[in-house]
């Protein structure tokens, strides 16, 4: 069983950093849960995030980008 992590992030950071970071985690054997890969149009946000993403995660990674957080 591989380690499963849920990645929480702001949408603005997805293309700048998060997708590449999650890809690197997967390349190194960590099952990274990223909304872009796990959710489809019409999916329940609550069900996908809480029942699949967080409930099955061994750890949570929270990414705080510099824009807007430390003004």
Biopython code that builds the backbone (N, CA, C, O; Angstrom):
import numpy as np
from Bio.PDB.StructureBuilder import StructureBuilder

atoms = [
    (1, "UNK", "N", (0.840, -1.182, 0.000)),
    (1, "UNK", "CA", (0.000, 0.000, 0.000)),
    (1, "UNK", "C", (0.885, 1.245, 0.000)),
    (1, "UNK", "O", (1.803, 1.356, 0.813)),
    (2, "UNK", "N", (0.612, 2.174, -0.905)),
    (2, "UNK", "CA", (1.407, 3.399, -0.955)),
    (2, "UNK", "C", (0.780, 4.469, -0.057)),
    (2, "UNK", "O", (-0.411, 4.437, 0.250)),
    (3, "UNK", "N", (1.606, 5.392, 0.340)),
    (3, "UNK", "CA", (1.159, 6.514, 1.141)),
    (3, "UNK", "C", (0.255, 7.393, 0.290)),
    (3, "UNK", "O", (0.604, 7.741, -0.838)),
    (4, "UNK", "N", (-0.904, 7.751, 0.829)),
    (4, "UNK", "CA", (-1.849, 8.609, 0.104)),
    (4, "UNK", "C", (-1.914, 9.953, 0.811)),
    (4, "UNK", "O", (-2.143, 10.020, 2.018)),
    (5, "UNK", "N", (-1.708, 11.030, 0.043)),
    (5, "UNK", "CA", (-1.774, 12.370, 0.610)),
    (5, "UNK", "C", (-2.839, 13.190, -0.118)),
    (5, "UNK", "O", (-3.027, 13.060, -1.328)),
    (6, "UNK", "N", (-3.513, 14.018, 0.631)),
    (6, "UNK", "CA", (-4.489, 14.967, 0.085)),
    (6, "UNK", "C", (-3.795, 16.315, 0.009)),
    (6, "UNK", "O", (-3.197, 16.766, 0.985)),
    (7, "UNK", "N", (-3.872, 16.959, -1.149)),
    (7, "UNK", "CA", (-3.219, 18.251, -1.328)),
    (7, "UNK", "C", (-4.275, 19.348, -1.365)),
    (7, "UNK", "O", (-5.140, 19.372, -2.241)),
    (8, "UNK", "N", (-4.185, 20.254, -0.396)),
    (8, "UNK", "CA", (-5.074, 21.409, -0.317)),
    (8, "UNK", "C", (-4.313, 22.634, -0.822)),
    (8, "UNK", "O", (-3.179, 22.885, -0.413)),
    (9, "UNK", "N", (-4.951, 23.395, -1.720)),
    (9, "UNK", "CA", (-4.257, 24.527, -2.333)),
    (9, "UNK", "C", (-5.252, 25.541, -2.879)),
    (9, "UNK", "O", (-6.431, 25.237, -3.060)),
    (10, "UNK", "N", (-4.767, 26.736, -3.137)),
    (10, "UNK", "CA", (-5.569, 27.756, -3.811)),
    (10, "UNK", "C", (-5.515, 27.502, -5.317)),
    (10, "UNK", "O", (-4.506, 27.032, -5.842)),
    (11, "UNK", "N", (-6.592, 27.813, -5.988)),
    (11, "UNK", "CA", (-6.657, 27.590, -7.435)),
    (11, "UNK", "C", (-5.539, 28.308, -8.186)),
    (11, "UNK", "O", (-5.025, 27.794, -9.179)),
    (12, "UNK", "N", (-5.160, 29.506, -7.705)),
    (12, "UNK", "CA", (-4.115, 30.285, -8.377)),
    (12, "UNK", "C", (-2.772, 29.557, -8.389)),
    (12, "UNK", "O", (-1.944, 29.785, -9.270)),
    (13, "UNK", "N", (-2.564, 28.693, -7.424)),
    (13, "UNK", "CA", (-1.282, 27.992, -7.310)),
    (13, "UNK", "C", (-1.222, 26.685, -8.096)),
    (13, "UNK", "O", (-0.152, 26.092, -8.236)),
    (14, "UNK", "N", (-2.359, 26.238, -8.604)),
    (14, "UNK", "CA", (-2.411, 24.933, -9.275)),
    (14, "UNK", "C", (-1.434, 24.844, -10.451)),
    (14, "UNK", "O", (-0.618, 23.925, -10.511)),
    (15, "UNK", "N", (-1.517, 25.791, -11.379)),
    (15, "UNK", "CA", (-0.648, 25.736, -12.556)),
    (15, "UNK", "C", (0.772, 26.177, -12.255)),
    (15, "UNK", "O", (1.717, 25.699, -12.883)),
    (16, "UNK", "N", (0.933, 27.082, -11.304)),
    (16, "UNK", "CA", (2.269, 27.596, -10.988)),
    (16, "UNK", "C", (3.134, 26.589, -10.251)),
    (16, "UNK", "O", (4.351, 26.568, -10.433)),
    (17, "UNK", "N", (2.517, 25.749, -9.417)),
    (17, "UNK", "CA", (3.323, 24.898, -8.546)),
    (17, "UNK", "C", (2.704, 23.535, -8.241)),
    (17, "UNK", "O", (3.389, 22.514, -8.309)),
    (18, "UNK", "N", (1.434, 23.514, -7.911)),
    (18, "UNK", "CA", (0.810, 22.336, -7.311)),
    (18, "UNK", "C", (0.804, 21.112, -8.226)),
    (18, "UNK", "O", (1.143, 20.015, -7.784)),
    (19, "UNK", "N", (0.432, 21.279, -9.472)),
    (19, "UNK", "CA", (0.359, 20.122, -10.370)),
    (19, "UNK", "C", (1.732, 19.473, -10.543)),
    (19, "UNK", "O", (1.843, 18.248, -10.514)),
    (20, "UNK", "N", (2.761, 20.270, -10.720)),
    (20, "UNK", "CA", (4.115, 19.722, -10.849)),
    (20, "UNK", "C", (4.548, 19.018, -9.561)),
    (20, "UNK", "O", (5.139, 17.940, -9.609)),
    (21, "UNK", "N", (4.255, 19.626, -8.421)),
    (21, "UNK", "CA", (4.584, 19.031, -7.126)),
    (21, "UNK", "C", (3.889, 17.682, -6.958)),
    (21, "UNK", "O", (4.521, 16.702, -6.563)),
    (22, "UNK", "N", (2.583, 17.628, -7.260)),
    (22, "UNK", "CA", (1.826, 16.382, -7.132)),
    (22, "UNK", "C", (2.342, 15.319, -8.099)),
    (22, "UNK", "O", (2.385, 14.137, -7.759)),
    (23, "UNK", "N", (2.728, 15.733, -9.287)),
    (23, "UNK", "CA", (3.302, 14.803, -10.262)),
    (23, "UNK", "C", (4.595, 14.195, -9.729)),
    (23, "UNK", "O", (4.815, 12.990, -9.845)),
    (24, "UNK", "N", (5.447, 15.033, -9.144)),
    (24, "UNK", "CA", (6.708, 14.549, -8.572)),
    (24, "UNK", "C", (6.440, 13.569, -7.425)),
    (24, "UNK", "O", (7.143, 12.567, -7.292)),
    (25, "UNK", "N", (5.437, 13.850, -6.604)),
    (25, "UNK", "CA", (5.090, 12.919, -5.534)),
    (25, "UNK", "C", (4.713, 11.557, -6.116)),
    (25, "UNK", "O", (5.186, 10.523, -5.643)),
    (26, "UNK", "N", (3.862, 11.560, -7.141)),
    (26, "UNK", "CA", (3.441, 10.293, -7.756)),
    (26, "UNK", "C", (4.617, 9.557, -8.387)),
    (26, "UNK", "O", (4.690, 8.330, -8.319)),
    (27, "UNK", "N", (5.530, 10.295, -8.997)),
    (27, "UNK", "CA", (6.715, 9.670, -9.590)),
    (27, "UNK", "C", (7.585, 8.997, -8.536)),
    (27, "UNK", "O", (8.367, 8.097, -8.844)),
    (28, "UNK", "N", (7.442, 9.439, -7.292)),
    (28, "UNK", "CA", (8.230, 8.888, -6.194)),
    (28, "UNK", "C", (7.411, 7.962, -5.297)),
    (28, "UNK", "O", (7.788, 7.708, -4.153)),
    (29, "UNK", "N", (6.301, 7.463, -5.813)),
    (29, "UNK", "CA", (5.537, 6.438, -5.115)),
    (29, "UNK", "C", (4.508, 6.910, -4.112)),
    (29, "UNK", "O", (3.952, 6.104, -3.366)),
    (30, "UNK", "N", (4.246, 8.216, -4.083)),
    (30, "UNK", "CA", (3.224, 8.750, -3.178)),
    (30, "UNK", "C", (1.954, 8.983, -3.983)),
    (30, "UNK", "O", (1.983, 9.645, -5.020)),
    (31, "UNK", "N", (0.844, 8.443, -3.509)),
    (31, "UNK", "CA", (-0.442, 8.603, -4.186)),
    (31, "UNK", "C", (-1.028, 9.958, -3.796)),
    (31, "UNK", "O", (-1.717, 10.078, -2.783)),
    (32, "UNK", "N", (-0.746, 10.979, -4.611)),
    (32, "UNK", "CA", (-1.202, 12.335, -4.336)),
    (32, "UNK", "C", (-2.606, 12.537, -4.884)),
    (32, "UNK", "O", (-2.861, 12.301, -6.065)),
    (33, "UNK", "N", (-3.525, 12.979, -4.010)),
    (33, "UNK", "CA", (-4.908, 13.263, -4.406)),
    (33, "UNK", "C", (-4.990, 14.732, -4.787)),
    (33, "UNK", "O", (-4.833, 15.614, -3.943)),
    (34, "UNK", "N", (-5.235, 14.985, -6.061)),
    (34, "UNK", "CA", (-5.349, 16.348, -6.574)),
    (34, "UNK", "C", (-6.689, 16.470, -7.288)),
    (34, "UNK", "O", (-7.032, 15.628, -8.118)),
    (35, "UNK", "N", (-7.440, 17.511, -6.969)),
    (35, "UNK", "CA", (-8.785, 17.667, -7.526)),
    (35, "UNK", "C", (-8.802, 17.562, -9.044)),
    (35, "UNK", "O", (-9.724, 16.973, -9.608)),
    (36, "UNK", "N", (-7.817, 18.114, -9.705)),
    (36, "UNK", "CA", (-7.746, 18.086, -11.168)),
    (36, "UNK", "C", (-7.756, 16.650, -11.704)),
    (36, "UNK", "O", (-8.284, 16.398, -12.787)),
    (37, "UNK", "N", (-7.184, 15.726, -10.963)),
    (37, "UNK", "CA", (-7.100, 14.334, -11.404)),
    (37, "UNK", "C", (-8.255, 13.484, -10.904)),
    (37, "UNK", "O", (-8.590, 12.476, -11.527)),
    (38, "UNK", "N", (-8.860, 13.863, -9.809)),
    (38, "UNK", "CA", (-9.837, 12.992, -9.142)),
    (38, "UNK", "C", (-11.293, 13.394, -9.345)),
    (38, "UNK", "O", (-12.191, 12.581, -9.124)),
    (39, "UNK", "N", (-11.543, 14.630, -9.762)),
    (39, "UNK", "CA", (-12.923, 15.097, -9.867)),
    (39, "UNK", "C", (-13.321, 15.339, -11.316)),
    (39, "UNK", "O", (-12.526, 15.794, -12.138)),
    (40, "UNK", "N", (-14.573, 15.020, -11.597)),
    (40, "UNK", "CA", (-15.141, 15.235, -12.918)),
    (40, "UNK", "C", (-16.304, 16.212, -12.810)),
    (40, "UNK", "O", (-16.880, 16.360, -11.732)),
    (41, "UNK", "N", (-16.663, 16.882, -13.904)),
    (41, "UNK", "CA", (-17.823, 17.772, -13.863)),
    (41, "UNK", "C", (-19.060, 17.013, -13.382)),
    (41, "UNK", "O", (-19.345, 15.907, -13.842)),
    (42, "UNK", "N", (-19.783, 17.622, -12.453)),
    (42, "UNK", "CA", (-20.981, 16.993, -11.912)),
    (42, "UNK", "C", (-20.745, 16.213, -10.629)),
    (42, "UNK", "O", (-21.705, 15.862, -9.943)),
    (43, "UNK", "N", (-19.482, 15.930, -10.286)),
    (43, "UNK", "CA", (-19.185, 15.230, -9.027)),
    (43, "UNK", "C", (-19.564, 16.110, -7.843)),
    (43, "UNK", "O", (-19.499, 17.337, -7.918)),
    (44, "UNK", "N", (-19.949, 15.480, -6.779)),
    (44, "UNK", "CA", (-20.241, 16.197, -5.543)),
    (44, "UNK", "C", (-18.926, 16.613, -4.898)),
    (44, "UNK", "O", (-18.091, 15.768, -4.574)),
    (45, "UNK", "N", (-18.748, 17.907, -4.715)),
    (45, "UNK", "CA", (-17.537, 18.431, -4.086)),
    (45, "UNK", "C", (-17.346, 17.845, -2.695)),
    (45, "UNK", "O", (-16.241, 17.433, -2.342)),
    (46, "UNK", "N", (-18.397, 17.805, -1.915)),
    (46, "UNK", "CA", (-18.331, 17.280, -0.545)),
    (46, "UNK", "C", (-17.955, 15.805, -0.552)),
    (46, "UNK", "O", (-17.055, 15.395, 0.179)),
    (47, "UNK", "N", (-18.630, 15.007, -1.366)),
    (47, "UNK", "CA", (-18.339, 13.572, -1.405)),
    (47, "UNK", "C", (-16.906, 13.296, -1.859)),
    (47, "UNK", "O", (-16.199, 12.500, -1.241)),
    (48, "UNK", "N", (-16.486, 13.947, -2.926)),
    (48, "UNK", "CA", (-15.145, 13.666, -3.461)),
    (48, "UNK", "C", (-14.045, 14.099, -2.489)),
    (48, "UNK", "O", (-13.091, 13.356, -2.259)),
    (49, "UNK", "N", (-14.177, 15.287, -1.927)),
    (49, "UNK", "CA", (-13.118, 15.777, -1.041)),
    (49, "UNK", "C", (-13.141, 15.071, 0.307)),
    (49, "UNK", "O", (-12.105, 14.601, 0.777)),
    (50, "UNK", "N", (-14.313, 14.991, 0.934)),
    (50, "UNK", "CA", (-14.365, 14.458, 2.293)),
    (50, "UNK", "C", (-14.432, 12.937, 2.352)),
    (50, "UNK", "O", (-13.807, 12.331, 3.221)),
    (51, "UNK", "N", (-15.177, 12.311, 1.447)),
    (51, "UNK", "CA", (-15.335, 10.858, 1.510)),
    (51, "UNK", "C", (-14.230, 10.101, 0.780)),
    (51, "UNK", "O", (-13.942, 8.954, 1.122)),
    (52, "UNK", "N", (-13.619, 10.714, -0.203)),
    (52, "UNK", "CA", (-12.539, 10.035, -0.927)),
    (52, "UNK", "C", (-11.185, 10.659, -0.616)),
    (52, "UNK", "O", (-10.246, 9.961, -0.232)),
    (53, "UNK", "N", (-11.086, 11.962, -0.782)),
    (53, "UNK", "CA", (-9.800, 12.619, -0.603)),
    (53, "UNK", "C", (-9.283, 12.587, 0.820)),
    (53, "UNK", "O", (-8.219, 12.026, 1.082)),
    (54, "UNK", "N", (-10.018, 13.179, 1.736)),
    (54, "UNK", "CA", (-9.542, 13.277, 3.119)),
    (54, "UNK", "C", (-9.699, 11.983, 3.909)),
    (54, "UNK", "O", (-8.809, 11.611, 4.674)),
    (55, "UNK", "N", (-10.805, 11.307, 3.731)),
    (55, "UNK", "CA", (-11.066, 10.092, 4.523)),
    (55, "UNK", "C", (-10.033, 8.997, 4.258)),
    (55, "UNK", "O", (-9.675, 8.242, 5.162)),
    (56, "UNK", "N", (-9.560, 8.917, 3.024)),
    (56, "UNK", "CA", (-8.611, 7.862, 2.658)),
    (56, "UNK", "C", (-7.152, 8.306, 2.728)),
    (56, "UNK", "O", (-6.251, 7.518, 2.440)),
    (57, "UNK", "N", (-6.912, 9.567, 3.111)),
    (57, "UNK", "CA", (-5.549, 10.092, 3.136)),
    (57, "UNK", "C", (-4.820, 9.702, 4.410)),
    (57, "UNK", "O", (-5.408, 9.650, 5.490)),
    (58, "UNK", "N", (-3.540, 9.432, 4.265)),
    (58, "UNK", "CA", (-2.669, 9.194, 5.413)),
    (58, "UNK", "C", (-2.133, 10.516, 5.954)),
    (58, "UNK", "O", (-1.785, 10.624, 7.130)),
    (59, "UNK", "N", (-2.072, 11.519, 5.077)),
    (59, "UNK", "CA", (-1.554, 12.831, 5.452)),
    (59, "UNK", "C", (-2.214, 13.892, 4.576)),
    (59, "UNK", "O", (-2.755, 13.590, 3.512)),
    (60, "UNK", "N", (-2.159, 15.145, 5.045)),
    (60, "UNK", "CA", (-2.669, 16.286, 4.295)),
    (60, "UNK", "C", (-1.527, 17.272, 4.106)),
    (60, "UNK", "O", (-0.815, 17.611, 5.052)),
    (61, "UNK", "N", (-1.367, 17.721, 2.875)),
    (61, "UNK", "CA", (-0.377, 18.748, 2.572)),
    (61, "UNK", "C", (-1.156, 20.013, 2.233)),
    (61, "UNK", "O", (-1.992, 20.015, 1.329)),
    (62, "UNK", "N", (-0.877, 21.086, 2.963)),
    (62, "UNK", "CA", (-1.534, 22.369, 2.715)),
    (62, "UNK", "C", (-0.498, 23.296, 2.103)),
    (62, "UNK", "O", (0.553, 23.551, 2.691)),
    (63, "UNK", "N", (-0.806, 23.794, 0.919)),
    (63, "UNK", "CA", (0.116, 24.681, 0.211)),
    (63, "UNK", "C", (-0.423, 26.102, 0.296)),
    (63, "UNK", "O", (-1.530, 26.391, -0.159)),
    (64, "UNK", "N", (0.377, 26.981, 0.885)),
    (64, "UNK", "CA", (0.023, 28.394, 0.988)),
    (64, "UNK", "C", (0.932, 29.189, 0.077)),
    (64, "UNK", "O", (2.130, 29.310, 0.330)),
    (65, "UNK", "N", (0.359, 29.730, -0.985)),
    (65, "UNK", "CA", (1.142, 30.556, -1.901)),
    (65, "UNK", "C", (1.349, 31.933, -1.308)),
    (65, "UNK", "O", (0.611, 32.339, -0.410)),
    (66, "UNK", "N", (2.323, 32.643, -1.789)),
    (66, "UNK", "CA", (2.656, 33.972, -1.265)),
    (66, "UNK", "C", (1.614, 35.018, -1.620)),
    (66, "UNK", "O", (1.403, 35.950, -0.844)),
    (67, "UNK", "N", (0.961, 34.897, -2.758)),
    (67, "UNK", "CA", (0.004, 35.920, -3.201)),
    (67, "UNK", "C", (-1.226, 35.945, -2.303)),
    (67, "UNK", "O", (-1.940, 34.949, -2.181)),
    (68, "UNK", "N", (-1.465, 37.081, -1.681)),
    (68, "UNK", "CA", (-2.680, 37.287, -0.938)),
    (68, "UNK", "C", (-2.677, 36.794, 0.484)),
    (68, "UNK", "O", (-3.597, 37.128, 1.230)),
    (69, "UNK", "N", (-1.702, 36.020, 0.906)),
    (69, "UNK", "CA", (-1.728, 35.463, 2.244)),
    (69, "UNK", "C", (-0.993, 36.320, 3.264)),
    (69, "UNK", "O", (-1.350, 36.324, 4.442)),
    (70, "UNK", "N", (0.020, 37.039, 2.825)),
    (70, "UNK", "CA", (0.866, 37.759, 3.764)),
    (70, "UNK", "C", (0.929, 39.249, 3.475)),
    (70, "UNK", "O", (1.981, 39.869, 3.632)),
    (71, "UNK", "N", (-0.176, 39.822, 3.058)),
    (71, "UNK", "CA", (-0.202, 41.250, 2.740)),
    (71, "UNK", "C", (-0.254, 42.090, 3.978)),
    (71, "UNK", "O", (-0.281, 43.318, 3.890)),
]
sb = StructureBuilder()
sb.init_structure("model")
sb.init_model(0)
sb.init_chain("A")
sb.init_seg("    ")
for serial, (resi, resn, name, xyz) in enumerate(atoms, 1):
    if name == "N":
        sb.init_residue(resn, " ", resi, " ")
    sb.init_atom(name, np.array(xyz, "f"), 0.0, 1.0, " ", f" {name:<3s}", serial, name[0])
structure = sb.get_structure()
